[in-house]
Amino acid sequence: MSAPTQVLFDAPGPRTRRLNTTLSVVSVLVLLGLLAFIGWKFQDAGQLDAAKWAPFSYAVIQRTLLAGMWATIKVAIVATVLALVVGVAFALLRLAPQRAISLPSTIVLEIFRGVPVLLLIFATFLLFGNDIGSFWSVVIGLTLYNGMVIAEIMRAGILAVPTGQREAAMSIGLRGSQTMRLVLMPQAVRAMMPTLIAQVVVLLKDSALGFIVTYQDLLYQVNAIGRSYNNLLPTFIVGAVLFIIINMVVAGLARYLEKRMSRKTAASTGPAKGED
Amino acid sequence: MNTLIQTFLSGTWGTLSLFGVTLIGCLIGGTLLAAMRVSPIPVLRGASAAYVNVVRNTPLTLVMFFCVFGLPYLDIRFGSTAAMNSFVLANIALIAYTSCFVAETLRSGIATVPVGQAEAARAIGLSFTQVLSFIVLPQAFRTVLPPLGSVIIAMLKNTSIASAFNNRELISAMRGAIEVRGDIVIPLLLATALVYLALALVIGRVFDLLERKLVILR
């Protein structure tokens, strides 16, 4: 990916080098100016006062933030596990040789994949929220949407396994289910691992939607702390940093796995990309 | 019944106006970010990379939370009415977020433009800006039309998050309708889903058409 950026411009001569230096200085100044403007605005609104940041040294605030973070992670973990189960199930249903099975599952999949996650969460919350609470509403909403996306990823992975694999498995006498379980699935999961993890990052990001249905996740706690201590922006910054750290860890895992995979297999499935 | 339809129509209009403004904004923002990313100036390259990596890993809910609740704290307001203000702020959040995905998509498109194209352009003496705007970006855009389509459709679905931040659009119309008519919750949910599916279908068709006319397969 570095090659094209290298060919877009010539190796700079003395004049261009001077121009580039000037432009670098100007862009540094503009960026610094932008940061200074934001800092000044913060200062102006009194959001930089030490008093606004002091609450973060209280144990109770730290505990609340950690509890919110744990609530977010809990939703993400439960939803990921369920979405993987739903995803595998729907991938198999769509690949079923009987049209009576594959057609309805395709329709269901396209509907759940085509609407916003928020709508699915709201629907679950409005229809069953009283019985199952906001936690399960968020989990089920996330599961329905991401399960369908994972189903499509898995299906693409299974279809991308060379046909010879399936034929060889059949010819040594494995049944259809055995071929799927022992031969096709392991290869598909391997090839699709980076894309699957990219989707998990999307799911993790979407779990912040729980805030909207009053699930007490990280963003909910940020909002609550910010309103009661009147330090919304400092709390927001702390919360955002926590969120970004979690996401970057998972995204980094995806990159690491991708690198490892690309060493071992020649089959390329393109860059990993989630769908949100 | 009539009032229900009216509610939904105004909700759809809200979603469409959020979508339209953000569409234009994120294409411009994404192109700028991608251009910065491949520019000869290291500072701009670094700034673009840092911005894209941070915002891409932040939930949109958080970005919108900052824009709609945070910016007014800093005395940054737009428009004369509260509704206008949250519309503009929600659009800023959507543009800030979606631009990152457009930029990443474009960058992968720039990588697919054959090296010879840029070399030939440089050989006839075009500058970096000219190489990018006349030779590389037009080809990159045409190559990445399909993934760009899914980014745009994802953005359409993301406009729903604006409903939680005092914006009038489909989801908030649906919630309003449900409050009035608690007896027909399921039809209302289905109707909302149908509108989203229809909108996504139309955008998908538009991109299919563009693709058939413009796309360059490599």
Interface residues (C-beta under 8 A of the other chain):
Chain A: M1 A3 P4 T5 V7 L8 F9 D10 P12 T16 N20 L23 S24 S27 V28 L31 I38 K41 F42 D44 A45 Q47 I111 G114 V115 P116 V117 L118 L119 F122 A123 L126 L127 V201 K205 D206 S207 A208 L209 F211 I212 L219 V222 N223 L232 L233 F236 G239 A240 F243 I244 N247 M248 A251 P271 K273 E275 D276
Chain B: R37 V38 P40 I41 P42 V43 L44 A47 N53 V54 N57 T58 P59 L60 T61 L62 F65 F66 F69 G70 Y73 L74 D75 I76 R107 S108 I110 A111 V113 V115 A118 E119 R122 S127 F128 V131 L132 V136 P147 S150 A154 K157 N158 S160 I161 S163 A164 I171 M174 R175 I178 V185 I186 L189 T192 A193 Y196 L197 A200 L201
